[in-house]
Each structure stands twice: as C-alpha cells, then as structure tokens.
Amino acid sequence: MKMNSELDLGQAKRVVVKVGSNVLTEDNGLNLKAIRSIARQICRLIENGLEVILVSSGAMASGVKKIGLTARPDELPKRQAVAAIGQAGLMMEYEKAFDRYHRKVAQILLTSEDLSNRKRYLNARNTLYTLLSWKVVPIINENDTVWIEEIKLGDNDNLAAMITLLMDADVLINLTDIDGLYTKDPRTYPEAELIVTVSAISQETERMAGDIPGALGTGGMISKIKAARKVNSAGVPMVIAKGDRPNILLKLFAGHKQGTYFIPRKQKLASRKCWIAFSLKPKGVIKIDDGAMKAILKNGKSLLPSGIIAVQDDFGVGAPVEFRNRNDEILGIGLVNYSSTEIQKIMGLKSNHIMQVLGHKSYDEVIHRDNLAITARCDV
C-alpha cells in the first residue's frame, strides 16, 4: 500500500470491511438486498486475489426488528437476549448470500478480553489466518450476549480497527449510511460539504463528526473518526463510504474516489506494538519533559527516569501506561518496568541513581523502546 494523499488500493492484499447497522437493516428487519450485494462484492474481491475479513453490525438491529420492538432495550439482559436472537438470523442470511457464490463463512464473536490477553490475541489471529488460508470469509461481531462494561470493546467501529491491526490488514473500509465525513451533519444541514481527504485527525475533525448515531447503531460518525485515528496512527489507511451505493467496494478497488480517505502515518507499527497501543487498557499516566519527548519520538529511544515529570494513578510493574507531554497530549503507551510508587521516587533522576533510591535496579529504563508504542503523528 502506498502511504500518500491518493488512495490506491491496487497493492492491497488483505482488507477489513466493516458494515454498519443502518446499511444492513430496513423497516421490516434485515436488508437482504444489501447483504447479498456485500456478499457478491466480497466474493468478487476474493476471486481477484484479496483476503477479506468482514466485521458486521446488525445483530442487535435484527433482533429488535424480529421481536417487534421499536428501539434497543435499556436493560442489559434484554439487550443481550435481543442480540442473541438477531445474531442467529444475521448469520443465516450471510450464509445463504455467500453460498450463492460457493463461498463458506465463519462466525467469530469477540470481547476485549480476547484481544487484551496476549495468548488469546494470538489464538484469535491464528484462527483468522487459518480461515483465510481455507478461503473462508470470517464474519466478526462483538459478543453482545455476554458483555459487561469491563470486557466491552465499545462498538463495531472500534472492533473493526482492532481486527485491522490484529491481522496486519492493508486497509479498513467502513461502510455506513452516509457518503463520508462532512463539514456538518448532511441529514440536518443541506449545505454540508463532503471532506474527501483527511491528512491528520484534529479536534476540529472530531467536532465536525459530532456524536449523532443512527436509530439502530451505537457509534455514530465520532466512533468512526476514533477508529480512523487508531489505524492511521499504526500506519494503515481507512475509508468511510456509503454502503448502499451500487458496487461500492468494487469501485473503490477499481480506483474510483468514493467517500472520505484518512491518510495514515508513514511508518507502520509492528504487530506487538499495535497490541500494546490499542488492545490494552492504560492503568495510569506518565508525563514527560520536552527532551524525553524528542528522544522518544524523533530518535527512537527508551523512556528513562530523568525525563519523567509526573505520575498519575496507581499501577504495578508491567502495566500498560500512557505517556504524555507537558500539554497533556497522548504520545503513546508502554509497559513499565517499575511501579507507580517506584517511578515517583526515581523520576527526574539519572538511571545510575535507581539502585541508591530503590535499593534495587532491574532496568535502566522505565519503559524500554521495545515495549513502547508511539501513537502520536510525528510525520505531519
């Protein structure tokens, strides 16, 4: 994949396609025409040599329609029951749609625990690799029937970003019910203009996205922007496009400009650093000075105690911790070699003073560069 301002999918080998609830459902339930169209296009892409992973919303929406509710229920047990009902119907329709093209599908349901635990993370990846080698289309959704807040991934936009990084995909295509990112919500403001290219996601970008989910979805445009930020910071491009446009996937891979293209950073993160940066939930914050920031971002150095100016929250050895600059901007995440209590004692000191202060010294570094993942954009 080329990392420039022009979208070129011709070199892509592996793609993640996320389809939103509002594309897959209609007034009377699942939108079978849309499901069949997506299946047909994915099969065509596979025939052309691509590996395709599908992240599909629609289970909750399908269940809501199937049992005659007007909206998603608020109570957790009811939401889990609705998702269970809807997931069965959704997969049945996908299986029938892909079978038209003699293509098999596999259902995979995940929670954040499956991705934050390194062994389960690797097991999930190996399963997906096996399915792709068998030319089976993996269809992934969050396991809504068992989720609690501690293990919830958030929404399928975030899940799609996580799968993109898990599988080292070349591009994430996010199909939704509008053409892309607009300057305003086009459903409310007719004068809103489509933003064709986003080179760097800023606070202004997030402001334009707003927080307006559809009636059946959970994310809205803001969750798509957050997903784009995640994959872009790992060096992977993303496209938001309108899912019900005829042959939208085929047009994108034929070189037609569609939707909004989010340009990635130039350097890709290694797989393990993607896991550190995006699969683990930070347990605390370390603030660093300008010298440490330059050493890490520009020179690829480890984080030493001398560059630390503040520590927030309590965490133990090996915990994932955000490191931020003086302006409280997140620079990345790393696995610490010392606890928060120990770091507070040695921050600002040279490494050769660690033994004197703590009575032991396991490492010179608070975070070694091999366990440090930079998520800030350094190339724009």
N, C-alpha and C positions, 0 to 999 in steps of 0.2 A: 504493500500500500504506500502511495506517495503521501508525504506529510506536507501538503501545501494548501493554498487557498482554493484550489479547484478540486472538487470531488471527482475521484477517479476510482471506481470500483472494479476496474478491469483486472487488477492484480490480486483482488481478494480471493482467499482460499476457504475461509471459514467465516460465517456470518451468523449473528444472533438477530432474530426478528421478534420484536415484541408487538403484540396486537392488543389494543385496549378494549374494555367492555363495551364502549359505545359504538365500536366498529362491529362487534360480534353479536350484538343483540338488537332487537326491534320490539315493537309494541307487544307482539304476541309471544315473545320468547327469543330463542336463538335466531340469528340472521343466517339461515342456511346458505343463502346465495353468497354472502361474504366468506363464510367458512370454506365453501367449495372453491371460491376464487383464490383465497390464500393458499389452499392446498394445491391447486393446479399450478400456481406460480412457483411455489416452493419446489414442486416436483420438476418443473422445467429447469430451475436453477441447479438442482441436483444432477439432472441429466447433462448439464453443461459443465459439470465437474466441481461444483461448490459443495461444501459441507454446511448444512443449515440446522440451527437449533431454534426452536420456536418457544418463546415464553408467552403464554396465553392467559389473559384475564378472561372473565366471562362466567366463572363458576358461580359466584355469588349472584350475579345478574340473572343467570339462567335459572338458579334455584328460586329467586324472588318471583320470576315470571311463572315458573312451573307450578308453584303452590298458591299463586293468586294474590301475592302481597303487592302493595303499591310502592314500597320502599324497603331498603335493607332494615331489618330489625335492630334495635339498640342493644338488646340483651345478648351477652356473649354466647350462651348455649344455643339460642335461636339462630344467631349468625353462623355458628359452626354447623348447625343442622342444615341450614339453607345452603351453605357451601357444599356440604356432602351430597345433598340432593342434586345440586347444579353440576358438580364435577362429573358425576356419572353420565349425565346427559351430554355434557360438553365433549367428553372423550369419545362417547359413542358416535357423535356426529363427525368428529375429526377422523375416527377410524373409517367410517363409511366414505368420507370425502377423499382421503388418501388412497383408499382401496380402489377407487376408480382408476388410479394410475399405477396400480400394483405396487404400492409403497406401504410398508408397515410403519406403525407409530408406537412409541413407548411413553407411558405416563411417569413423570417424576415429580414428587411433591417434596418441598424443602422447607426447613426453618433456618433461622440464623445460627442455631446450634450446629447444624450440619456444615456450615461454612466457617464458623469461628474455631471449631475444633480441627486442628491441623490434620489428624488422621482421617476424620470423616470428610474433610475438604478434599483430600487426595483420593479417598474412595469414590466420592461423587464424581470427581474428574475422570477417574479411570473407567467408571461406569459409562459416562458420556462418550469417552473416547471409543469404548467398545461398541456402543450403539452406532456411532458414526462409521466405524470400520465395517459394520454389518449393513450399512446403507439404510438404517432405520432412523426415522425422524424423532428425536426427543422432544416431547411437549412438556414444558415445565410450568409449574404454578406453585405459589406458596401453599403450605399445608394449613389452610384455614381451619380445618376441623380440629386441630389440636393446639392452635397457637394461644399463648399467653403473652403479655406485654414483653416479658424478658426474652422471648425467643422469636418475636415477630420481626420480619425483615422490613416492614414498613408499607410497601406497596410493590406492584409488579414492575414499575419503572426502576426502582432500586434493585429488585431481584434480577432484572434483565442486565443491568450494569454489572452486578456481581457475577453473573454467568459469563458475560463477555470477558471479564478479567480472569475468571476461573479457567476458561477454555482458550485463553490467548487468541480470541477472535480478532479478525481484521477490521470489523465494523459492526456497530449496533444500529439497526434500523427500527425506529419507534413509530408504529402506525397508530394514528389516533383519529379523532373525528373532525379535526381542522387541519389546514394545509401546513401549519408550522408555527413558529413563533412570530407573533405580530407586535407592533408597537402598542396596541391596545387589544382588548378582547373584541374580535371581529363580530361576535354574536350580539354585542351591545353597541359597538361604535362602527358604523359603516365606513368611516374614513380611515380605519386602521390599515396599516401597511405591513405586508409580509417582509420579514427580515430574512434575506436569502442566505447570508453567511454570518456566523458569529466567530470572531477570531479569539476572543477571550471573554469568559463569563464574569461580569462585574455585578455590583449591587444594582446598577441600572438595568441590567439584563433581567435580574430576578424581580425587580419592581415591575417591569413590563409584563413578565409572566403572570404576576398576580397569584391568586390562590382560588381558582374557580373550577372545582371539579364538576364533572358531569353528574347527572342524576343517579347513575349506576356505578360510576367509577369511584376511586378513593384518592387518586393522586392529583389530578389537575395538571396544568402546564408547569407549575413550580416544581413538581416532583420530577418532571422530565428534564428541567434545567439542572436539577441536582444530579440526576443520572448522567447527563452530558458532562457536568463538571468532573464527575468521578472518572468516567472513561477517558475524557480528554486529558486529565492530569496523569493518566497512565500511558498516554501516547496513542489512544485509539479514537478514531473519528465516530461521530454519531449523526444520524439524520432523523429529523422529525418530519413525517409526511402524512398525507390524508389516506387512510387505509381503504376507503371505498372508491378511490379513483381507479378506473379500469387499468389493470396490468401495472399497478404502481411499482411493484418490485422489479418486474421485467424492464420497465422504463428506467429505473434507477441504475440497473446493471448494464443497460444499453447506453448509458452516458447522458440521459436526459436529466436536466436540472429540475428537481422536484423538492418542495418543502424548504426546510432550513438545515443547513450544513454547519456543524460545530467542528471547528478546526482543532486538532489535538496538539499537545506539546510535541516537540521534535523527538525527544528521547523517550523510548518506551521503558516502563518499569519491568523488572524481572518478575517472574511468576510469584516467587516467595515474597517479594516486597509488595506486590499487589495484595497478597493475603494479609500482610501486616497492616497495610494502609487502609484497606477497605472491608476486611472481614472481621476484624477485631474491634471491640468497643473500647475506646480510651478510658482508662481508670483515673487519669489526672492530667495535669498540665505542667510543663516546664517552660519558663520564659528565658530567652537567651539574648545576649547583647549583640551589637552590630558586627563585631569581629567574629563571633561564633557563627552568626548567620551567613556571613560571606564565606567563611571556611567550609561550611556545610553545603551551601547552595552552589557556590562557584568552583570550589576546589575538591569537593567530594570527601571531605574529612569527617571524622567521628566527632561526637559531642563530648567535650572534656568538661570537667567541673569548673574550670576557670571562666568559661563563657556563660555560666548559668547565673541569672539574677533573681529568680523567684521560683517557688514550687507551690503548686496548688493541689489540694486533696491528699488523701492517704492511699498509698499503693505499695505493693511489695516488689521484691526482685522478680524480674521477668515480665512485669506488667506492661501492656501497651499504653504509651503515654504520648499525648500531643506535645509538640514543641512549637512555641510561638515567639514572634519578635516583640519588641517593645510596644508596638501598636496593637498588640493582641491579635495579630493576623496569624492564622494557622499555616505553618510551613510544612508540617508532615507529622508522622507518627513513628515511634521507635520502641523497641523492647529494652527496658532499663536494666542495667547491671547492679543497681543499688536501690534500696527502698527510698520512699519519700523522706523518711526521718533521716536517713544517712545522707541523702543529697542536700538536705537543708544544712547539714553540718559541714559539708565539704564544698558547697557552691562558692565560686569566686576564687578557689584555691588552685594551685598547681597540683598536678597528679602526684608528684613526689611527696606531697603532704598528706595524702589519703591515709597511709599507714599510721602516721603520727596522730591524726584526729580520730580515726575509727578503731585503731588497734588491729586492723586487717586491711589488705588490699587485694581483692580478687582481680580487678581490672584497672587500667589507667583511664578507660573511657566510661562515661555514664551511659552513653549509647554508642555501640560500635557501628561503624558505617554499614557493615553487612546486615545489621538489624535495624536500619534506619531508612525509612521510605519518604522521599520528598514528594509532596502533593502540590506545592505551590508552583505556579507557572514562572519559570525562570528564563523563558526564551521569547517573551513578548514584551 
